[in-house]
């Protein structure tokens, strides 16, 4: 891609993990004012296996598209491939889905991708990844104006995430109307009346959506 991510790994006076996003042009690097808009620019609406979540890169919230593809495997051992997402985390999500939802993926290849080439290592997009996998498996699209936030535990519970208010504010700027988030997060910030909040406690609650 024409975009470059400048990541600070050490800072004497403030937070590390801060990033700057730039576009490589003929005249040099130019700052990208709205990275979320860039990462979602080529998102196709109304297709299965695609959800949108928000990740914190330092103090900056960035909206990302989480893509999944579930297809019948032609091998005795199905493939598990993750791009921009932790492979071990993917294995855990699949195990929870099989145990708690009854979606049997032992005969299916599962591919997951964070669109735009960005790498995510925080658990706040667990729920979005799980719903993308279910969406692809059922061939049922997730609503295009829905933002999905939440960490998923081993028993299928949806745990609270940090900086939920900042993530939601970023989503609102890009026109998202429905926010799926952990129920325990609702009491930690002032709700916006223009948005529809959908609290969930377990992965079962989320899949019913």
Secondary structure as GFF3:
##gff-version 3
##sequence-region A 1 209
A	DSSP	beta_strand	3	7	.	.	.	ID=ss1
A	DSSP	beta_strand	19	25	.	.	.	ID=ss2
A	DSSP	beta_strand	28	31	.	.	.	ID=ss3
A	DSSP	alpha_helix	35	39	.	.	.	ID=ss4
A	DSSP	beta_strand	50	57	.	.	.	ID=ss5
A	DSSP	beta_strand	60	72	.	.	.	ID=ss6
A	DSSP	beta_strand	80	83	.	.	.	ID=ss7
A	DSSP	alpha_helix	87	96	.	.	.	ID=ss8
A	DSSP	pi_helix	97	101	.	.	.	ID=ss9
A	DSSP	beta_strand	108	114	.	.	.	ID=ss10
A	DSSP	three_ten_helix	123	125	.	.	.	ID=ss11
A	DSSP	alpha_helix	126	138	.	.	.	ID=ss12
A	DSSP	beta_strand	146	148	.	.	.	ID=ss13
A	DSSP	beta_strand	151	152	.	.	.	ID=ss14
A	DSSP	beta_strand	158	159	.	.	.	ID=ss15
A	DSSP	alpha_helix	164	173	.	.	.	ID=ss16
A	DSSP	beta_strand	178	182	.	.	.	ID=ss17
A	DSSP	three_ten_helix	183	188	.	.	.	ID=ss18
A	DSSP	beta_strand	196	200	.	.	.	ID=ss19
A	DSSP	alpha_helix	203	208	.	.	.	ID=ss20
###
